[in-house]
Amino acid sequence: MKGTTLDRFNRDASPTELTLVDPVVVEVLADAAWSGQSFRHSLRFRRVRPELDPADVEVPSNVAVDAPDW
């Protein structure tokens, strides 16, 4: 994955190594500003939600998400 995928301000397009982990639900703080298919401002981590299963989380209809292949 290109470095610009994770950080749009990173000019380095060299590949970034990722480590796959078991999915977990986290709560984040975000404002309503969008730029295309991404948030205009950074999301802020709030807390882990271990009582929720990722399959039970509803994704807003205006967000295009590909199903993970794990």
ABEGO torsion letter per residue (X at the ends): XBAAAABAABABABBBBBBBBBBBBBBBBBBABBBEABBABBBBBABBBAABBAAABBBBAABBBBBBAX
